[in-house]
């Protein structure tokens, strides 16, 4: 580990020198790239320097302890300082191991979030709308932007499917653990007997792909236009502004009708298409799209769940880390950090175990 840290410190110093180079300062692209690389190394290098400082203090204290063999008071003071320094050294070593865990290259990306009603009929579509609102409120609280791509309303007032792009600072790093089946247990408004229904909604969170990540040739897609429509089939506009893109090599279909401009709808649909293709590429899955999508979000069956929202008890339970909090109303209003922070910490701890075992 020490050799790697020494190498990172040298690289940090090299980058610091480059940031003062006039040729770099005059090139915005290079300046941004080097500044970002320098900033990413800052935490690990500063922690390593503190670690080396503690090591030097430990050496001095051990030498003092050896020299003070005849002085009981000096030995006691040196022994106490040695214990404190060793504790600090262990703390810094753990922090360094955490900082050296390989970063997910997608963490800084925006995301495409896809929410679909699963088992449970109308109640599932209503909860799909609740989840979309929950993520939208969470995004607003963090200063992120939510762009609606497409929505298929249900007659009950919910969503059979809703797709959006969430843009902002490190969106994927916060939302990537949301993919899976979300189960809701509550009494539907239409249930006269007060019987609790169980329904499911599937959520898929995909890192948004950039053009350099996935190239799509013009001969690989078919573009169809149609009139946008709203709930109940009502016309949103009478021009053919809605776009449906079919990716011919895979058969994947994406459509967007949120904008009144055909050009804008086409651009948004391409963003979603690239993200879905990137997902396939990263997982090295070359099977049919339908099978690949089921592998990421499940079939929507009630048994395949990552989280349960129980309205009667006012609780939310994440089954992956055995976490239960009784803050359902706050969570649905967008207060997701009490769920996301433990998930992220658990993921880091698992990665740290793997790194330590190697």
Secondary structure, DSSP 4 states (H G I P E B T S, - for coil): -HHHHHHHHHHHHHHHHHTT-HHHHT-HHHHHHHHHHHHHHHHHHHHHHHHHHHHHHHHHHHHHHHHTTT-HHHHHHHHHHHHHHHHHHHHHHHHHHHHTSPPPTTTTS-EEEEEEE-SSTHHHHHHHHHHHHHHHHHHHHTT-EEEEEEEEE-TTSSEEEEEEEEESTTHHHHHGGG-EEEEEEE--TT-TT---EEEEEEEEEEEPPPTTT----GGGEEEEEE--B-GGG-BS-SSS-EEEEEETTTTEEEEE-SSS-HHHHHHHHHHHHHHHHHHHHHHT--S-HHHHHHHHH----TTS-SEEEETTTTEEEETTTTEEES-HHHHHTT--HHHHHHHHHHHHHHHHHHHHH-
